[in-house]
Structures are given as structure tokens and as C-alpha cells.
Amino acid sequence: MHVFRLFLLVLLTFMIGLPTYTAAMEKGSDLMDKKPDGYPVATLAGGCFWCLESEYRALNGVLFTRVGYMGGAMDTPSYRDVTTGKTGHAEVIEVTFDPAKMSYEQLIEYFLTKAHDPTTLNRQGVDTGTQYRSAIFYHDEEQKRIAEKAIARVEMNKIYKNPIVTEIVPAGTFWEGEDYHQQYYEKYEAENGQPHIRVLLKHQRKR
């Protein structure tokens, strides 16, 4: 009982320090409900795809996002399959963007410096396993070149103490994630009337 009370006290103390957010999730001004034709895509892996997707949906120039799986050996993997860490897939986001408003270079720069920590191997925060690895899946040689230059630039500027471990690999088949996982944080907030705890923690870290 004493241990339980101590846990509640620690939890309450922690929660008091969190800011209160009543507004909707931040969303960019260019988002569309359906994936538009004729625009380039970026495919990125960097931890939990809920978190990574929410980062990019807040950016102007991003037209559409969806989450899924890439980089493994199994066809039509499910979330349950991927979370075993045995299929070789990574949780990824596919970002459709308007290059007139947001370049691929800017998307990658944001990925490396803002959206996640590219120096932790097979891990982001509490999420561990190869499915949470940091990776850039390029769709052509130009994307590959831009990604390589971006990583070299970030390392040269010594933004991080540790070396970047982000993989740069050719894009394979994108297996779309279950509908439940698409825009998860927005759905959560709409259903519960408040942001998800991970959203609150993200805002707390950025204060």
C-alpha cells in the first residue's frame, strides 16, 4: 500500500508539471483528406509512427501522411507481426509534400534535427527494437544524395554528441498500417477531449 501511495504521489507531482492544452493538435494549412496525385513522397522511420506522423502533420507544405511498415521480408505484415521485431520491418511514415512549399531537403533536415533523435540505435525513448530504428527510405538517387549530404552537414555542425545511426536505404514496398493507427493522436484527442500523454510530454520537452 505504501508503495502504491508513493507511486501516486510521484505521478501527481509529474503531472502537475505538465502544461494544460485544450486546443486541437497542431496541423499544417495544406493537409488533404486523400493522397493527391502527382506529388513526391518521403518515407521515414524514427520510432513510434504515431509520434513521427504528428510531427509532420504540423508542417505547412505537407499534403498528406499515412503510417505503415517497410524494410522487412514478410508480405502484408500486421502491427502485431512487426512489434515482434522478427519481420525486419520498421514503423514508417509516408509524407506527400508540395516541393514548392517544402523541399525534400527541408523535410530531411527536420527529421534529423527536430522530429526524432537520430543517434539512438533501434530506439526512440521507451520504444526499443529494430522496428523503431532510424532510417531514410529514398525513392530515387536524388533523394539519396540529399539525405547523405544532410547527415554529413548535421554531423559536421556537431548538433549531437553521439554519431548519427540513421540508415539510408532504398524504399521497398510500403505496407499501409491499420486504419486504427492513421492520425492516431488526432483521433485520440477527438474521442477523449484532451491530448494523448505523449503529446503532452512532447510539448513539455519543447518548453
Secondary structure by P-SEA (a helix, b strand, c coil): caaaaaaaaaaaaaaaabbbbcccccccccccccccccbbbbbbbcccaaaaaaaaaaccccccccccccccccccccaaaaaaccccccbbbbbbbccccccaaaaaaaaaccccccccccccccccccccbbbbbcccaaaaaaaaaaaaaaaaaccccccccbbbbcccccccccccccaaaaaaaaacccccaaaaaaaaaac
